[in-house]
Amino acid sequence: NPCPLIRDHVLLRWASRLAELDADMAARLTDATIADIVADVPDAWLEGPDRIGDPATQRAAYVAYLIQRLAQRDAFVQEAIRARA
């Protein structure tokens, strides 16, 4: 689902080049980059009521989720563009 709350984002009014920068930024955020970032999350931050296993399992779930979100980013970008209009 797109994020309708993006219309309230504090930085949206300055985000004038969303469509232009989307592809460039997405190309830089590879699956490996996402995995590297998630690997740096401290184990303690992975605790909580929604935890699905040990830290490695939780990290793998986050990586899969973020990769999926990146692949489906068009809906979010288009919602932000509409919100700016």
Residue frames relative to the residue before (quaternion, step in Angstrom):
aa qw qx qy qz dx dy dz
N 1.0000 0.0000 0.0000 0.0000 0.00 0.00 0.00
P 0.4915 -0.6174 0.5067 0.3473 3.56 -1.07 0.61
C 0.4649 -0.6809 0.5013 0.2626 3.55 -1.24 0.35
P 0.2122 -0.8199 0.5142 0.1353 3.62 0.01 1.20
L 0.5985 0.5762 -0.3670 0.4185 3.60 1.15 -0.44
I 0.4448 0.6918 -0.4597 0.3350 3.61 1.25 -0.14
R 0.5677 0.6130 -0.3839 0.3930 3.60 1.12 -0.55
D 0.7093 0.4314 -0.2516 0.4974 3.59 1.22 -0.46
H 0.4095 0.7290 -0.4719 0.2796 3.61 1.24 0.02
V 0.5302 -0.6842 0.4153 0.2797 3.54 -0.83 1.06
L 0.7381 0.4132 -0.2324 0.4800 3.63 1.08 -0.61
L 0.4172 0.7535 -0.4481 0.2395 3.60 1.23 -0.18
R 0.6526 0.5396 -0.3425 0.4069 3.60 0.88 -0.79
W 0.6971 0.4373 -0.2720 0.4989 3.61 1.18 -0.42
A 0.5743 0.6068 -0.3659 0.4099 3.59 1.27 -0.17
S 0.0815 0.8627 -0.4910 0.0901 3.55 0.58 1.17
R 0.7463 0.3731 -0.2108 0.5093 3.62 1.21 -0.29
L 0.1183 0.8497 -0.5068 0.0841 3.59 1.08 0.71
A 0.7053 0.4585 -0.2792 0.4630 3.58 0.69 -1.03
E 0.6572 0.5310 -0.3033 0.4405 3.56 0.96 -0.88
L 0.7673 0.3937 -0.2000 0.4649 3.57 0.84 -0.95
D 0.4902 0.6967 -0.4192 0.3139 3.58 1.18 -0.44
A 0.7183 0.4478 -0.2723 0.4575 3.59 0.64 -1.05
D 0.6446 0.5260 -0.3238 0.4505 3.58 0.96 -0.83
M 0.6957 0.4642 -0.2802 0.4711 3.56 0.84 -0.94
A 0.6441 0.5227 -0.3261 0.4534 3.60 0.97 -0.79
A 0.6342 0.5318 -0.3316 0.4529 3.59 1.03 -0.73
R 0.6619 0.5021 -0.3016 0.4678 3.57 1.10 -0.62
L 0.6923 0.4524 -0.2606 0.4981 3.56 1.16 -0.60
T 0.0367 -0.8349 0.5483 -0.0298 3.55 0.30 1.29
D 0.6798 -0.4542 0.3678 0.4430 3.56 -1.29 0.18
A 0.6528 0.5169 -0.3104 0.4587 3.57 0.99 -0.84
T 0.6354 0.5220 -0.3303 0.4634 3.59 1.01 -0.76
I 0.6331 0.5187 -0.3235 0.4748 3.56 0.98 -0.84
A 0.6596 0.5069 -0.3058 0.4631 3.59 0.90 -0.92
D 0.6470 0.5183 -0.3177 0.4602 3.60 0.99 -0.80
I 0.6517 0.5095 -0.3132 0.4666 3.57 0.97 -0.84
V 0.6836 0.4797 -0.2884 0.4684 3.58 0.85 -0.94
A 0.6014 0.5681 -0.3553 0.4351 3.60 1.09 -0.63
D 0.6718 0.5032 -0.2871 0.4616 3.59 1.16 -0.58
V 0.4994 0.6367 -0.4424 0.3865 3.61 1.24 -0.11
P 0.4543 -0.6981 0.4762 0.2820 3.60 -0.73 1.00
D 0.6173 -0.5686 0.3997 0.3684 3.57 -1.09 0.73
A 0.6342 0.5592 -0.3355 0.4155 3.59 0.95 -0.85
W 0.6487 0.5203 -0.3206 0.4535 3.60 1.08 -0.62
L 0.6484 0.5249 -0.3103 0.4558 3.57 1.24 -0.31
E 0.5046 0.6341 -0.4223 0.4062 3.58 1.29 0.03
G 0.4306 0.7016 -0.5127 0.2439 3.54 -1.21 0.37
P 0.7171 -0.4823 0.2979 0.4055 3.55 -1.28 0.21
D 0.7043 0.4546 -0.2675 0.4750 3.61 1.14 -0.50
R 0.3533 0.7588 -0.4841 0.2549 3.59 1.26 0.10
I 0.2222 -0.8101 0.5341 0.0955 3.57 -0.91 0.89
G 0.8083 -0.0996 0.0512 0.5779 3.60 1.17 0.31
D 0.7642 -0.3038 0.2566 0.5077 3.52 -1.20 -0.54
P 0.7214 -0.4522 0.2837 0.4411 3.62 -1.20 0.27
A 0.6419 0.5255 -0.3407 0.4424 3.62 0.95 -0.75
T 0.6546 0.4988 -0.3050 0.4792 3.59 1.00 -0.81
Q 0.6454 0.5148 -0.3136 0.4692 3.56 0.98 -0.85
R 0.6470 0.5108 -0.3195 0.4673 3.60 0.94 -0.84
A 0.6468 0.5196 -0.3236 0.4549 3.58 0.91 -0.88
A 0.6429 0.5148 -0.3194 0.4687 3.59 1.02 -0.78
Y 0.6501 0.5053 -0.3146 0.4724 3.59 0.97 -0.82
V 0.6401 0.5202 -0.3285 0.4603 3.58 0.92 -0.87
A 0.6649 0.4991 -0.3075 0.4629 3.60 0.85 -0.93
Y 0.6536 0.5177 -0.3076 0.4585 3.58 0.96 -0.88
L 0.6992 0.4712 -0.2815 0.4580 3.59 0.82 -0.96
I 0.6179 0.5242 -0.3450 0.4737 3.60 1.05 -0.66
Q 0.6439 0.5080 -0.3158 0.4770 3.58 1.00 -0.81
R 0.6492 0.5131 -0.3206 0.4609 3.60 0.92 -0.85
L 0.6386 0.5238 -0.3260 0.4600 3.57 0.98 -0.81
A 0.6603 0.5099 -0.3054 0.4591 3.58 0.95 -0.85
Q 0.7515 0.3554 -0.1907 0.5221 3.59 1.13 -0.62
R 0.2956 0.8171 -0.4604 0.1814 3.56 1.23 0.39
D 0.5152 0.6723 -0.4244 0.3202 3.60 1.10 -0.50
A 0.6358 0.5330 -0.3388 0.4437 3.59 0.96 -0.78
F 0.6679 0.4949 -0.2992 0.4685 3.58 1.00 -0.80
V 0.6523 0.5118 -0.3117 0.4642 3.56 0.96 -0.89
Q 0.6737 0.4920 -0.3039 0.4601 3.58 0.87 -0.91
E 0.6251 0.5232 -0.3418 0.4676 3.60 1.04 -0.70
A 0.6501 0.5031 -0.3188 0.4718 3.61 0.98 -0.75
I 0.6351 0.5174 -0.3255 0.4722 3.57 1.01 -0.80
R 0.6474 0.5008 -0.3194 0.4776 3.61 0.94 -0.82
A 0.6515 0.5275 -0.3188 0.4423 3.59 0.95 -0.85
R 0.6564 0.5066 -0.3116 0.4640 3.59 1.07 -0.69
A 0.6219 0.5923 -0.3381 0.3849 3.58 1.08 -0.69
